Amino acid sequence: MSKSIWNGLYGNIEVRRVQPYEALKNYICPGCNQEIAKGTGHYVCVPSEAPDLRRHWHYACWDRRTAN
C-alpha cells in the first residue's frame, strides 16, 4: 500500500476532537466528500510535517478509515 497524507506520508497525524459549540463553520469531509455542518462535532486532523494540509473529518469517516 502506498503512503498517503493520512497514512504517514507527512508524519504522524494529530487528531483533535472539535465539540459542537466549537464548530463555527461548515467544512467538507475528505472521507465522504459531504458537508460537516456548522455546530456538528467532528475531528480536525493535522499531519505533523504538513500542518497546512489540516482537514476536518466526520467522526465516523475517520474512525472507519483507521479501523481498516
PDB file of N, CA, C and O in Angstrom, chain B, residues numbered from 101:
ATOM      1  N   MET B 101       0.847  -1.178   0.000  1.00  0.00           N
ATOM      2  CA  MET B 101       0.000   0.000   0.000  1.00  0.00           C
ATOM      3  C   MET B 101       0.894   1.243   0.000  1.00  0.00           C
ATOM      4  O   MET B 101       1.806   1.345   0.821  1.00  0.00           O
ATOM      5  N   SER B 102       0.648   2.166  -0.888  1.00  0.00           N
ATOM      6  CA  SER B 102       1.437   3.392  -0.935  1.00  0.00           C
ATOM      7  C   SER B 102       0.983   4.344   0.169  1.00  0.00           C
ATOM      8  O   SER B 102      -0.157   4.300   0.632  1.00  0.00           O
ATOM      9  N   LYS B 103       1.896   5.187   0.564  1.00  0.00           N
ATOM     10  CA  LYS B 103       1.569   6.149   1.616  1.00  0.00           C
ATOM     11  C   LYS B 103       0.747   7.291   1.041  1.00  0.00           C
ATOM     12  O   LYS B 103       0.924   7.694  -0.109  1.00  0.00           O
ATOM     13  N   SER B 104      -0.144   7.796   1.858  1.00  0.00           N
ATOM     14  CA  SER B 104      -0.933   8.971   1.502  1.00  0.00           C
ATOM     15  C   SER B 104      -0.808   9.979   2.640  1.00  0.00           C
ATOM     16  O   SER B 104      -0.154   9.722   3.651  1.00  0.00           O
ATOM     17  N   ILE B 105      -1.436  11.106   2.458  1.00  0.00           N
ATOM     18  CA  ILE B 105      -1.422  12.131   3.507  1.00  0.00           C
ATOM     19  C   ILE B 105      -1.861  11.524   4.837  1.00  0.00           C
ATOM     20  O   ILE B 105      -1.297  11.844   5.883  1.00  0.00           O
ATOM     21  N   TRP B 106      -2.867  10.647   4.799  1.00  0.00           N
ATOM     22  CA  TRP B 106      -3.500  10.168   6.025  1.00  0.00           C
ATOM     23  C   TRP B 106      -2.923   8.872   6.550  1.00  0.00           C
ATOM     24  O   TRP B 106      -3.406   8.368   7.564  1.00  0.00           O
ATOM     25  N   ASN B 107      -1.907   8.304   5.905  1.00  0.00           N
ATOM     26  CA  ASN B 107      -1.287   7.103   6.479  1.00  0.00           C
ATOM     27  C   ASN B 107       0.228   7.211   6.525  1.00  0.00           C
ATOM     28  O   ASN B 107       0.929   6.230   6.279  1.00  0.00           O
ATOM     29  N   GLY B 108       0.736   8.392   6.839  1.00  0.00           N
ATOM     30  CA  GLY B 108       2.143   8.535   7.148  1.00  0.00           C
ATOM     31  C   GLY B 108       3.015   9.276   6.167  1.00  0.00           C
ATOM     32  O   GLY B 108       4.195   9.477   6.455  1.00  0.00           O
ATOM     33  N   LEU B 109       2.512   9.690   5.040  1.00  0.00           N
ATOM     34  CA  LEU B 109       3.335  10.399   4.064  1.00  0.00           C
ATOM     35  C   LEU B 109       3.971  11.650   4.668  1.00  0.00           C
ATOM     36  O   LEU B 109       5.126  11.959   4.378  1.00  0.00           O
ATOM     37  N   TYR B 110       3.228  12.365   5.502  1.00  0.00           N
ATOM     38  CA  TYR B 110       3.734  13.592   6.127  1.00  0.00           C
ATOM     39  C   TYR B 110       3.845  13.448   7.638  1.00  0.00           C
ATOM     40  O   TYR B 110       3.573  14.398   8.372  1.00  0.00           O
ATOM     41  N   GLY B 111       4.236  12.283   8.105  1.00  0.00           N
ATOM     42  CA  GLY B 111       4.430  12.059   9.536  1.00  0.00           C
ATOM     43  C   GLY B 111       3.146  11.660  10.245  1.00  0.00           C
ATOM     44  O   GLY B 111       2.123  11.375   9.622  1.00  0.00           O
ATOM     45  N   ASN B 112       3.236  11.651  11.559  1.00  0.00           N
ATOM     46  CA  ASN B 112       2.080  11.291  12.378  1.00  0.00           C
ATOM     47  C   ASN B 112       0.962  12.304  12.199  1.00  0.00           C
ATOM     48  O   ASN B 112       1.198  13.457  11.836  1.00  0.00           O
ATOM     49  N   ILE B 113      -0.255  11.855  12.458  1.00  0.00           N
ATOM     50  CA  ILE B 113      -1.432  12.711  12.354  1.00  0.00           C
ATOM     51  C   ILE B 113      -1.898  13.074  13.760  1.00  0.00           C
ATOM     52  O   ILE B 113      -2.181  12.196  14.575  1.00  0.00           O
ATOM     53  N   GLU B 114      -1.973  14.356  14.034  1.00  0.00           N
ATOM     54  CA  GLU B 114      -2.553  14.825  15.292  1.00  0.00           C
ATOM     55  C   GLU B 114      -4.058  14.919  15.079  1.00  0.00           C
ATOM     56  O   GLU B 114      -4.523  15.592  14.159  1.00  0.00           O
ATOM     57  N   VAL B 115      -4.812  14.244  15.933  1.00  0.00           N
ATOM     58  CA  VAL B 115      -6.271  14.228  15.816  1.00  0.00           C
ATOM     59  C   VAL B 115      -6.857  14.906  17.046  1.00  0.00           C
ATOM     60  O   VAL B 115      -6.564  14.521  18.178  1.00  0.00           O
ATOM     61  N   ARG B 116      -7.681  15.913  16.817  1.00  0.00           N
ATOM     62  CA  ARG B 116      -8.320  16.646  17.916  1.00  0.00           C
ATOM     63  C   ARG B 116      -9.822  16.637  17.710  1.00  0.00           C
ATOM     64  O   ARG B 116     -10.314  16.848  16.602  1.00  0.00           O
ATOM     65  N   ARG B 117     -10.535  16.393  18.782  1.00  0.00           N
ATOM     66  CA  ARG B 117     -11.995  16.396  18.742  1.00  0.00           C
ATOM     67  C   ARG B 117     -12.495  17.832  18.802  1.00  0.00           C
ATOM     68  O   ARG B 117     -12.094  18.595  19.681  1.00  0.00           O
ATOM     69  N   VAL B 118     -13.363  18.199  17.879  1.00  0.00           N
ATOM     70  CA  VAL B 118     -13.994  19.521  17.873  1.00  0.00           C
ATOM     71  C   VAL B 118     -15.413  19.333  18.406  1.00  0.00           C
ATOM     72  O   VAL B 118     -16.205  18.588  17.829  1.00  0.00           O
ATOM     73  N   GLN B 119     -15.725  20.003  19.497  1.00  0.00           N
ATOM     74  CA  GLN B 119     -17.056  19.904  20.090  1.00  0.00           C
ATOM     75  C   GLN B 119     -18.046  20.744  19.277  1.00  0.00           C
ATOM     76  O   GLN B 119     -17.643  21.704  18.620  1.00  0.00           O
ATOM     77  N   PRO B 120     -19.324  20.395  19.315  1.00  0.00           N
ATOM     78  CA  PRO B 120     -20.311  21.138  18.522  1.00  0.00           C
ATOM     79  C   PRO B 120     -20.286  22.651  18.754  1.00  0.00           C
ATOM     80  O   PRO B 120     -20.438  23.419  17.804  1.00  0.00           O
ATOM     81  N   TYR B 121     -20.100  23.086  19.987  1.00  0.00           N
ATOM     82  CA  TYR B 121     -20.086  24.534  20.245  1.00  0.00           C
ATOM     83  C   TYR B 121     -18.845  25.218  19.662  1.00  0.00           C
ATOM     84  O   TYR B 121     -18.825  26.441  19.516  1.00  0.00           O
ATOM     85  N   GLU B 122     -17.807  24.431  19.326  1.00  0.00           N
ATOM     86  CA  GLU B 122     -16.586  24.991  18.731  1.00  0.00           C
ATOM     87  C   GLU B 122     -16.647  25.035  17.204  1.00  0.00           C
ATOM     88  O   GLU B 122     -15.846  25.719  16.567  1.00  0.00           O
ATOM     89  N   ALA B 123     -17.585  24.314  16.628  1.00  0.00           N
ATOM     90  CA  ALA B 123     -17.669  24.189  15.166  1.00  0.00           C
ATOM     91  C   ALA B 123     -18.442  25.384  14.602  1.00  0.00           C
ATOM     92  O   ALA B 123     -19.669  25.360  14.511  1.00  0.00           O
ATOM     93  N   LEU B 124     -17.712  26.410  14.231  1.00  0.00           N
ATOM     94  CA  LEU B 124     -18.332  27.672  13.828  1.00  0.00           C
ATOM     95  C   LEU B 124     -18.469  27.840  12.321  1.00  0.00           C
ATOM     96  O   LEU B 124     -19.018  28.839  11.856  1.00  0.00           O
ATOM     97  N   LYS B 125     -17.975  26.871  11.552  1.00  0.00           N
ATOM     98  CA  LYS B 125     -18.020  26.951  10.087  1.00  0.00           C
ATOM     99  C   LYS B 125     -18.462  25.616   9.511  1.00  0.00           C
ATOM    100  O   LYS B 125     -18.464  24.600  10.206  1.00  0.00           O
ATOM    101  N   ASN B 126     -18.833  25.625   8.246  1.00  0.00           N
ATOM    102  CA  ASN B 126     -19.078  24.389   7.510  1.00  0.00           C
ATOM    103  C   ASN B 126     -17.762  23.918   6.905  1.00  0.00           C
ATOM    104  O   ASN B 126     -16.926  24.735   6.521  1.00  0.00           O
ATOM    105  N   TYR B 127     -17.576  22.604   6.820  1.00  0.00           N
ATOM    106  CA  TYR B 127     -16.384  22.009   6.214  1.00  0.00           C
ATOM    107  C   TYR B 127     -16.818  20.876   5.297  1.00  0.00           C
ATOM    108  O   TYR B 127     -17.958  20.417   5.371  1.00  0.00           O
ATOM    109  N   ILE B 128     -15.926  20.427   4.443  1.00  0.00           N
ATOM    110  CA  ILE B 128     -16.157  19.243   3.617  1.00  0.00           C
ATOM    111  C   ILE B 128     -15.246  18.137   4.144  1.00  0.00           C
ATOM    112  O   ILE B 128     -14.034  18.327   4.252  1.00  0.00           O
ATOM    113  N   CYS B 129     -15.818  17.001   4.466  1.00  0.00           N
ATOM    114  CA  CYS B 129     -15.071  15.854   4.974  1.00  0.00           C
ATOM    115  C   CYS B 129     -14.386  15.143   3.805  1.00  0.00           C
ATOM    116  O   CYS B 129     -15.057  14.782   2.838  1.00  0.00           O
ATOM    117  N   PRO B 130     -13.055  14.932   3.869  1.00  0.00           N
ATOM    118  CA  PRO B 130     -12.374  14.231   2.781  1.00  0.00           C
ATOM    119  C   PRO B 130     -12.688  12.738   2.744  1.00  0.00           C
ATOM    120  O   PRO B 130     -12.392  12.071   1.752  1.00  0.00           O
ATOM    121  N   GLY B 131     -13.280  12.208   3.804  1.00  0.00           N
ATOM    122  CA  GLY B 131     -13.622  10.789   3.833  1.00  0.00           C
ATOM    123  C   GLY B 131     -14.841  10.443   3.005  1.00  0.00           C
ATOM    124  O   GLY B 131     -14.921   9.356   2.433  1.00  0.00           O
ATOM    125  N   CYS B 132     -15.803  11.374   2.935  1.00  0.00           N
ATOM    126  CA  CYS B 132     -17.052  11.108   2.207  1.00  0.00           C
ATOM    127  C   CYS B 132     -17.424  12.229   1.244  1.00  0.00           C
ATOM    128  O   CYS B 132     -18.399  12.112   0.501  1.00  0.00           O
ATOM    129  N   ASN B 133     -16.655  13.310   1.256  1.00  0.00           N
ATOM    130  CA  ASN B 133     -16.921  14.493   0.420  1.00  0.00           C
ATOM    131  C   ASN B 133     -18.283  15.123   0.686  1.00  0.00           C
ATOM    132  O   ASN B 133     -18.872  15.750  -0.194  1.00  0.00           O
ATOM    133  N   GLN B 134     -18.774  14.949   1.906  1.00  0.00           N
ATOM    134  CA  GLN B 134     -20.037  15.558   2.318  1.00  0.00           C
ATOM    135  C   GLN B 134     -19.752  16.676   3.318  1.00  0.00           C
ATOM    136  O   GLN B 134     -18.681  16.740   3.923  1.00  0.00           O
ATOM    137  N   GLU B 135     -20.721  17.536   3.469  1.00  0.00           N
ATOM    138  CA  GLU B 135     -20.568  18.673   4.370  1.00  0.00           C
ATOM    139  C   GLU B 135     -20.592  18.249   5.835  1.00  0.00           C
ATOM    140  O   GLU B 135     -21.351  17.362   6.227  1.00  0.00           O
ATOM    141  N   ILE B 136     -19.759  18.890   6.626  1.00  0.00           N
ATOM    142  CA  ILE B 136     -19.853  18.859   8.081  1.00  0.00           C
ATOM    143  C   ILE B 136     -20.470  20.204   8.441  1.00  0.00           C
ATOM    144  O   ILE B 136     -19.820  21.244   8.331  1.00  0.00           O
ATOM    145  N   ALA B 137     -21.701  20.179   8.863  1.00  0.00           N
ATOM    146  CA  ALA B 137     -22.435  21.422   9.105  1.00  0.00           C
ATOM    147  C   ALA B 137     -21.926  22.142  10.349  1.00  0.00           C
ATOM    148  O   ALA B 137     -21.456  21.519  11.301  1.00  0.00           O
ATOM    149  N   LYS B 138     -22.030  23.444  10.317  1.00  0.00           N
ATOM    150  CA  LYS B 138     -21.731  24.287  11.473  1.00  0.00           C
ATOM    151  C   LYS B 138     -22.487  23.732  12.678  1.00  0.00           C
ATOM    152  O   LYS B 138     -23.666  23.397  12.566  1.00  0.00           O
ATOM    153  N   GLY B 139     -21.823  23.632  13.822  1.00  0.00           N
ATOM    154  CA  GLY B 139     -22.468  23.123  15.028  1.00  0.00           C
ATOM    155  C   GLY B 139     -22.431  21.614  15.169  1.00  0.00           C
ATOM    156  O   GLY B 139     -23.043  21.067  16.086  1.00  0.00           O
ATOM    157  N   THR B 140     -21.718  20.925  14.271  1.00  0.00           N
ATOM    158  CA  THR B 140     -21.605  19.468  14.315  1.00  0.00           C
ATOM    159  C   THR B 140     -20.231  19.090  14.857  1.00  0.00           C
ATOM    160  O   THR B 140     -19.213  19.578  14.365  1.00  0.00           O
ATOM    161  N   GLY B 141     -20.196  18.233  15.859  1.00  0.00           N
ATOM    162  CA  GLY B 141     -18.925  17.749  16.381  1.00  0.00           C
ATOM    163  C   GLY B 141     -18.207  16.928  15.323  1.00  0.00           C
ATOM    164  O   GLY B 141     -18.842  16.232  14.531  1.00  0.00           O
ATOM    165  N   HIS B 142     -16.876  17.011  15.313  1.00  0.00           N
ATOM    166  CA  HIS B 142     -16.082  16.288  14.319  1.00  0.00           C
ATOM    167  C   HIS B 142     -14.624  16.277  14.767  1.00  0.00           C
ATOM    168  O   HIS B 142     -14.291  16.812  15.824  1.00  0.00           O
ATOM    169  N   TYR B 143     -13.751  15.664  13.959  1.00  0.00           N
ATOM    170  CA  TYR B 143     -12.311  15.679  14.222  1.00  0.00           C
ATOM    171  C   TYR B 143     -11.631  16.683  13.311  1.00  0.00           C
ATOM    172  O   TYR B 143     -12.062  16.893  12.177  1.00  0.00           O
ATOM    173  N   VAL B 144     -10.566  17.305  13.807  1.00  0.00           N
ATOM    174  CA  VAL B 144      -9.644  18.036  12.941  1.00  0.00           C
ATOM    175  C   VAL B 144      -8.344  17.231  12.983  1.00  0.00           C
ATOM    176  O   VAL B 144      -7.827  16.923  14.057  1.00  0.00           O
ATOM    177  N   CYS B 145      -7.827  16.896  11.803  1.00  0.00           N
ATOM    178  CA  CYS B 145      -6.666  16.019  11.667  1.00  0.00           C
ATOM    179  C   CYS B 145      -5.553  16.776  10.957  1.00  0.00           C
ATOM    180  O   CYS B 145      -5.749  17.331   9.877  1.00  0.00           O
ATOM    181  N   VAL B 146      -4.374  16.787  11.588  1.00  0.00           N
ATOM    182  CA  VAL B 146      -3.265  17.608  11.095  1.00  0.00           C
ATOM    183  C   VAL B 146      -2.011  16.752  10.946  1.00  0.00           C
ATOM    184  O   VAL B 146      -1.510  16.229  11.942  1.00  0.00           O
ATOM    185  N   PRO B 147      -1.490  16.594   9.721  1.00  0.00           N
ATOM    186  CA  PRO B 147      -0.214  15.893   9.549  1.00  0.00           C
ATOM    187  C   PRO B 147       0.911  16.700  10.217  1.00  0.00           C
ATOM    188  O   PRO B 147       1.018  17.907  10.002  1.00  0.00           O
ATOM    189  N   SER B 148       1.742  16.037  11.020  1.00  0.00           N
ATOM    190  CA  SER B 148       2.770  16.762  11.784  1.00  0.00           C
ATOM    191  C   SER B 148       3.768  17.499  10.901  1.00  0.00           C
ATOM    192  O   SER B 148       4.271  18.552  11.296  1.00  0.00           O
ATOM    193  N   GLU B 149       4.065  16.976   9.724  1.00  0.00           N
ATOM    194  CA  GLU B 149       5.049  17.617   8.847  1.00  0.00           C
ATOM    195  C   GLU B 149       4.421  18.526   7.788  1.00  0.00           C
ATOM    196  O   GLU B 149       5.133  19.111   6.971  1.00  0.00           O
ATOM    197  N   ALA B 150       3.106  18.643   7.799  1.00  0.00           N
ATOM    198  CA  ALA B 150       2.427  19.493   6.812  1.00  0.00           C
ATOM    199  C   ALA B 150       1.143  20.070   7.414  1.00  0.00           C
ATOM    200  O   ALA B 150       0.047  19.719   6.977  1.00  0.00           O
ATOM    201  N   PRO B 151       1.269  20.951   8.411  1.00  0.00           N
ATOM    202  CA  PRO B 151       0.076  21.469   9.084  1.00  0.00           C
ATOM    203  C   PRO B 151      -0.881  22.222   8.166  1.00  0.00           C
ATOM    204  O   PRO B 151      -2.061  22.361   8.486  1.00  0.00           O
ATOM    205  N   ASP B 152      -0.389  22.708   7.034  1.00  0.00           N
ATOM    206  CA  ASP B 152      -1.268  23.402   6.086  1.00  0.00           C
ATOM    207  C   ASP B 152      -2.230  22.436   5.395  1.00  0.00           C
ATOM    208  O   ASP B 152      -3.154  22.876   4.711  1.00  0.00           O
ATOM    209  N   LEU B 153      -2.026  21.127   5.563  1.00  0.00           N
ATOM    210  CA  LEU B 153      -2.937  20.130   4.986  1.00  0.00           C
ATOM    211  C   LEU B 153      -4.004  19.687   5.990  1.00  0.00           C
ATOM    212  O   LEU B 153      -4.644  18.652   5.802  1.00  0.00           O
ATOM    213  N   ARG B 154      -4.190  20.460   7.041  1.00  0.00           N
ATOM    214  CA  ARG B 154      -5.218  20.164   8.058  1.00  0.00           C
ATOM    215  C   ARG B 154      -6.567  19.961   7.383  1.00  0.00           C
ATOM    216  O   ARG B 154      -6.931  20.702   6.469  1.00  0.00           O
ATOM    217  N   ARG B 155      -7.310  18.947   7.842  1.00  0.00           N
ATOM    218  CA  ARG B 155      -8.642  18.677   7.308  1.00  0.00           C
ATOM    219  C   ARG B 155      -9.586  18.319   8.449  1.00  0.00           C
ATOM    220  O   ARG B 155      -9.162  17.859   9.509  1.00  0.00           O
ATOM    221  N   HIS B 156     -10.858  18.538   8.210  1.00  0.00           N
ATOM    222  CA  HIS B 156     -11.914  18.246   9.175  1.00  0.00           C
ATOM    223  C   HIS B 156     -12.667  17.010   8.694  1.00  0.00           C
ATOM    224  O   HIS B 156     -13.089  16.942   7.540  1.00  0.00           O
ATOM    225  N   TRP B 157     -12.834  16.035   9.584  1.00  0.00           N
ATOM    226  CA  TRP B 157     -13.454  14.750   9.252  1.00  0.00           C
ATOM    227  C   TRP B 157     -14.657  14.492  10.159  1.00  0.00           C
ATOM    228  O   TRP B 157     -14.643  14.859  11.334  1.00  0.00           O
ATOM    229  N   HIS B 158     -15.700  13.858   9.609  1.00  0.00           N
ATOM    230  CA  HIS B 158     -16.769  13.315  10.456  1.00  0.00           C
ATOM    231  C   HIS B 158     -16.138  12.271  11.379  1.00  0.00           C
ATOM    232  O   HIS B 158     -15.177  11.603  10.997  1.00  0.00           O
ATOM    233  N   TYR B 159     -16.673  12.132  12.583  1.00  0.00           N
ATOM    234  CA  TYR B 159     -16.174  11.098  13.492  1.00  0.00           C
ATOM    235  C   TYR B 159     -16.195   9.736  12.807  1.00  0.00           C
ATOM    236  O   TYR B 159     -15.187   9.030  12.802  1.00  0.00           O
ATOM    237  N   ALA B 160     -17.330   9.365  12.232  1.00  0.00           N
ATOM    238  CA  ALA B 160     -17.487   8.029  11.639  1.00  0.00           C
ATOM    239  C   ALA B 160     -16.540   7.806  10.465  1.00  0.00           C
ATOM    240  O   ALA B 160     -16.001   6.710  10.311  1.00  0.00           O
ATOM    241  N   CYS B 161     -16.329   8.813   9.644  1.00  0.00           N
ATOM    242  CA  CYS B 161     -15.432   8.660   8.485  1.00  0.00           C
ATOM    243  C   CYS B 161     -14.001   8.408   8.939  1.00  0.00           C
ATOM    244  O   CYS B 161     -13.334   7.521   8.406  1.00  0.00           O
ATOM    245  N   TRP B 162     -13.516   9.175   9.920  1.00  0.00           N
ATOM    246  CA  TRP B 162     -12.148   8.969  10.403  1.00  0.00           C
ATOM    247  C   TRP B 162     -12.027   7.617  11.097  1.00  0.00           C
ATOM    248  O   TRP B 162     -11.064   6.886  10.868  1.00  0.00           O
ATOM    249  N   ASP B 163     -13.001   7.281  11.945  1.00  0.00           N
ATOM    250  CA  ASP B 163     -12.951   6.011  12.672  1.00  0.00           C
ATOM    251  C   ASP B 163     -13.004   4.827  11.712  1.00  0.00           C
ATOM    252  O   ASP B 163     -12.305   3.836  11.926  1.00  0.00           O
ATOM    253  N   ARG B 164     -13.804   4.907  10.676  1.00  0.00           N
ATOM    254  CA  ARG B 164     -13.894   3.839   9.675  1.00  0.00           C
ATOM    255  C   ARG B 164     -12.559   3.708   8.934  1.00  0.00           C
ATOM    256  O   ARG B 164     -12.109   2.595   8.662  1.00  0.00           O
ATOM    257  N   ARG B 165     -11.937   4.816   8.615  1.00  0.00           N
ATOM    258  CA  ARG B 165     -10.664   4.813   7.907  1.00  0.00           C
ATOM    259  C   ARG B 165      -9.563   4.168   8.748  1.00  0.00           C
ATOM    260  O   ARG B 165      -8.746   3.408   8.228  1.00  0.00           O
ATOM    261  N   THR B 166      -9.541   4.468  10.034  1.00  0.00           N
ATOM    262  CA  THR B 166      -8.491   3.939  10.896  1.00  0.00           C
ATOM    263  C   THR B 166      -8.755   2.499  11.315  1.00  0.00           C
ATOM    264  O   THR B 166      -7.840   1.830  11.798  1.00  0.00           O
ATOM    265  N   ALA B 167      -9.976   2.001  11.146  1.00  0.00           N
ATOM    266  CA  ALA B 167     -10.308   0.622  11.518  1.00  0.00           C
ATOM    267  C   ALA B 167      -9.814  -0.376  10.478  1.00  0.00           C
ATOM    268  O   ALA B 167      -9.698  -1.566  10.773  1.00  0.00           O
ATOM    269  N   ASN B 168      -9.521   0.087   9.269  1.00  0.00           N
ATOM    270  CA  ASN B 168      -9.085  -0.819   8.189  1.00  0.00           C
ATOM    271  C   ASN B 168      -7.611  -1.109   8.251  1.00  0.00           C
ATOM    272  O   ASN B 168      -7.092  -1.851   7.416  1.00  0.00           O
TER     273      ASN B 168
END
